[in-house]
Amino acid sequence: MSRNTITEDSWLYEIKPKGKLIDLNFKEIWSYRDLLVLFVKRDIVTVYKQTILGPLWFLIQPLFTSIVFTLIFNNIGNVSTGAVPAFLFNLAGITLWNYFKECLTTSSTTFTANAGLFGKVYFPRFIVPASRVISGLFKYSIQVLIFVLFYLYFVFYKGVDIAPSPFFLLSLLLVFNMALIGLGVGMILSALTTKYRDLTILVSFGINLLMYVSGVMYPLEEMRAKLPDYYWLIEYNPIAQTIELYRNLLLGTAQVNFAMMGISLLIGVICFLVGLIIFNRTERNFIDTV
């Protein structure tokens, strides 16, 4: 081949608009795996790099939130958690909720927060929200460890008669489901915020309101009995159902509803696919509107 002869085989990569609605090129993402690892390390290290307590914030946030919820909802509001200690009940819900919140809020700023980077160099854009979901697992793992320590404390020191469900390993599927929902909704919001910047305010405001209708600090049956007219807000909330199933598996508070688990997983997959479609469409021309 002469110096001036160029063929399609001469190029290592060809950058072109995506032609499919659902386009997730695992081969290309794998070729950029070093970049994915770099982003994950950045997300873990830089968050608390210039703070006094550093990674201890991973522990302080769920612990103090659980204490506040226990005092307000269980002691003052008389919300019953059955045989399960209220603090442990709240800690289980907060642990999973924090992971969902991390996936949603961080992925919802993908385009606006990385516009300068996206405008200078090419790499699969999906790597950025994916790195946030993976780095969130690190924080989630630390909080789960704290939950396990308190679990052992209540069982062996306090003598509380609780035991996990025989199917407790299915809780990993529910964590994965929360990642799918958070990532899917986050990608939708990241696409919308390229045109409507005030949505970033709505996200931070709405996520706090969503927590109160997601069963983080109360059993769903308790709300069915006390607020029957408004229970539909919780009943049709897939996040509330997922958190309830998660607690049932870890604390053995009730029989596991496998049908509801299947529905929740299906909703998670649908959220992710819809988010991916919108994310791919926005990726083509977002740089003109950011």
C-alpha positions in Angstrom: 0.0 0.0 0.0 1.4 3.4 -1.0 1.8 6.3 1.5 -1.2 8.2 0.2 -3.5 5.2 -0.1 -6.1 5.0 2.8 -8.6 2.2 3.2 -11.1 1.4 5.9 -8.8 -1.2 7.3 -6.2 1.4 7.9 -8.1 2.8 10.9 -8.1 1.3 14.3 -11.4 3.0 15.3 -14.1 4.7 13.3 -16.1 7.3 15.2 -19.6 7.7 13.8 -23.1 8.4 15.1 -24.9 5.4 16.7 -27.5 3.9 14.5 -29.2 1.6 16.9 -31.7 2.6 19.6 -30.1 0.3 22.2 -26.4 0.4 21.5 -24.1 -0.8 24.3 -20.8 -1.9 22.7 -19.2 -4.1 25.4 -16.2 -4.7 23.2 -15.5 -1.0 22.9 -16.1 -0.5 26.6 -13.7 -3.4 27.4 -11.0 -1.8 25.3 -11.4 1.4 27.5 -11.4 -0.6 30.7 -8.3 1.2 32.0 -10.1 4.5 31.7 -13.1 3.0 33.5 -10.8 1.9 36.4 -9.3 5.4 36.4 -12.7 7.0 36.7 -13.7 4.7 39.5 -10.5 5.5 41.5 -11.1 9.2 40.9 -14.7 9.0 42.2 -13.6 7.1 45.4 -10.4 9.1 46.2 -11.3 12.7 45.3 -14.7 12.9 47.1 -13.3 13.2 50.6 -9.6 14.0 49.7 -9.6 17.4 51.4 -11.8 16.6 54.3 -11.0 16.2 58.0 -12.7 12.9 58.5 -12.1 11.5 55.0 -13.7 8.0 54.4 -15.3 8.1 57.8 -18.1 10.1 56.2 -19.2 6.8 54.6 -20.0 5.6 58.1 -21.1 8.8 59.8 -23.9 9.6 57.3 -25.9 6.3 57.6 -25.3 5.9 61.3 -26.5 9.4 62.2 -29.4 9.2 59.8 -30.5 5.9 61.3 -30.3 7.4 64.8 -32.5 10.4 63.8 -35.0 8.2 62.0 -35.2 6.0 65.1 -35.8 8.9 67.4 -38.4 10.7 65.2 -40.3 7.9 63.5 -40.1 5.0 66.0 -39.8 6.7 69.3 -41.9 9.8 68.7 -44.1 8.7 65.7 -44.6 5.2 67.2 -43.8 3.4 63.9 -43.5 -0.3 64.8 -40.8 -2.5 63.3 -42.0 -5.7 64.9 -39.3 -7.9 66.5 -36.5 -6.1 64.6 -34.7 -3.3 66.5 -35.8 0.0 65.0 -32.2 1.2 64.5 -31.2 -2.0 62.6 -34.4 -1.8 60.5 -33.6 1.8 59.5 -30.0 1.1 58.9 -30.9 -1.7 56.4 -33.2 0.7 54.4 -30.8 3.6 54.5 -27.9 1.4 53.2 -29.7 0.4 50.1 -31.3 3.9 49.7 -27.9 5.6 49.8 -26.6 3.4 47.0 -29.6 4.2 44.8 -29.3 7.9 45.6 -25.6 7.8 44.7 -26.3 6.1 41.3 -29.1 8.5 40.5 -27.6 11.8 41.5 -24.1 11.2 40.1 -25.3 9.8 36.7 -27.8 12.6 36.3 -25.0 15.2 35.8 -23.1 13.1 33.2 -23.3 15.6 30.3 -23.3 18.9 32.2 -20.4 18.0 34.5 -18.2 16.4 31.8 -19.0 18.7 28.8 -15.4 20.0 28.7 -14.0 16.5 28.6 -16.5 15.1 26.1 -15.7 18.0 23.8 -12.0 17.3 23.7 -11.5 13.5 23.5 -13.5 10.5 22.4 -14.3 7.5 24.5 -17.5 5.6 25.2 -19.7 8.1 27.1 -21.4 5.3 29.0 -18.2 4.8 30.9 -18.8 7.9 33.0 -22.2 6.9 34.6 -21.0 3.3 34.8 -18.0 4.3 36.8 -20.2 6.2 39.2 -22.3 3.0 39.7 -19.2 0.9 40.3 -17.6 3.4 42.7 -20.9 3.6 44.6 -20.5 -0.1 45.3 -17.4 0.7 47.3 -19.3 3.0 49.6 -22.2 0.5 49.8 -19.8 -2.3 50.8 -18.5 -0.2 53.7 -22.0 0.6 54.9 -23.1 -3.1 54.6 -20.1 -4.0 56.8 -21.4 -1.6 59.5 -24.8 -3.1 59.1 -23.4 -6.6 59.7 -21.5 -5.5 62.8 -24.7 -4.0 64.3 -26.6 -7.1 63.3 -24.2 -9.4 65.1 -24.3 -7.0 68.1 -28.1 -7.2 68.4 -28.2 -11.0 67.9 -25.3 -12.2 70.1 -25.0 -9.4 72.7 -28.6 -8.2 73.0 -30.2 -11.6 72.3 -32.6 -10.3 69.7 -34.3 -13.3 68.0 -33.9 -12.4 64.3 -32.5 -14.4 61.4 -32.0 -13.7 57.6 -34.2 -15.4 55.0 -32.8 -18.6 53.6 -32.7 -16.7 50.2 -30.8 -13.8 51.6 -28.2 -14.0 48.8 -31.0 -12.8 46.5 -30.4 -9.4 48.1 -27.5 -9.0 45.6 -30.1 -9.0 42.8 -32.0 -6.2 44.5 -28.8 -4.2 44.8 -28.3 -4.7 41.1 -31.9 -3.7 40.5 -31.3 -0.4 42.4 -28.3 0.2 40.2 -30.3 -0.3 37.1 -33.1 2.0 38.2 -30.8 4.7 39.5 -28.6 4.5 36.3 -31.6 4.4 34.0 -33.4 7.4 35.6 -30.1 9.2 36.0 -29.3 8.9 32.3 -32.7 10.2 31.4 -32.2 13.2 33.7 -28.7 13.8 32.3 -30.2 14.1 28.8 -32.9 16.5 30.0 -30.6 18.7 31.9 -28.6 19.5 28.8 -31.5 21.7 27.7 -33.3 22.4 31.0 -30.7 23.3 33.7 -33.2 24.0 36.4 -33.9 20.2 36.5 -30.7 19.8 38.5 -32.4 21.7 41.3 -35.5 19.5 41.0 -33.3 16.4 41.2 -31.7 17.4 44.5 -35.1 18.5 45.9 -37.1 15.6 44.5 -34.7 12.9 45.7 -35.3 14.0 49.3 -39.0 13.8 48.9 -38.8 10.4 47.2 -37.1 8.9 50.2 -40.3 9.5 52.3 -42.5 7.5 49.9 -39.9 4.7 49.4 -40.3 2.9 52.7 -36.8 3.7 53.9 -37.9 4.3 57.6 -41.1 2.3 57.9 -42.6 -1.1 57.0 -45.1 -0.9 54.1 -47.8 -2.7 56.1 -47.5 -0.1 58.8 -48.3 2.6 56.2 -51.1 0.6 54.7 -52.8 0.5 58.1 -52.2 4.1 59.1 -52.5 5.9 55.7 -54.7 3.8 53.5 -55.8 6.7 51.3 -52.3 7.6 50.3 -50.8 4.1 50.4 -51.0 3.9 46.6 -48.1 6.3 46.4 -45.9 3.7 48.1 -47.5 0.6 46.7 -46.7 1.5 43.1 -43.2 2.8 43.9 -40.7 0.1 42.7 -38.0 1.6 44.9 -40.2 1.1 48.0 -41.0 -2.5 47.0 -37.3 -3.2 46.4 -36.3 -1.8 49.8 -39.0 -3.8 51.5 -37.9 -7.0 49.8 -34.3 -6.2 50.7 -35.1 -5.9 54.4 -37.2 -9.1 54.3 -34.3 -11.0 52.9 -31.7 -9.6 55.4 -33.9 -9.4 58.6 -36.5 -12.1 57.9 -39.3 -9.7 58.7 -41.8 -11.4 56.3 -42.1 -14.0 53.6 -40.3 -13.1 50.4 -42.6 -12.1 47.6 -40.9 -13.6 44.5 -43.5 -12.3 42.2 -42.9 -8.8 43.4 -39.2 -9.3 43.1 -39.6 -10.4 39.4 -41.7 -7.3 38.7 -39.2 -5.0 40.4 -36.3 -6.5 38.3 -38.4 -6.1 35.2 -39.0 -2.4 36.0 -35.3 -2.0 36.6 -34.4 -3.4 33.2 -37.0 -1.3 31.5 -35.7 1.9 33.2 -32.1 1.1 32.2 -33.0 0.4 28.5 -35.2 3.5 28.2 -32.4 5.5 29.8 -29.8 4.0 27.5 -31.9 4.9 24.4 -32.3 8.5 25.5 -28.6 8.7 26.6 -27.5 7.5 23.2 -29.7 9.9 21.3 -28.5 12.9 23.4 -24.9 11.9 23.0 -25.0 12.7 19.3 -25.6 16.5 19.6 -25.6 17.4 23.3 -22.4 19.4 22.9 -24.3 22.0 20.9 -26.8 22.7 23.8 -24.6 22.4 26.9 
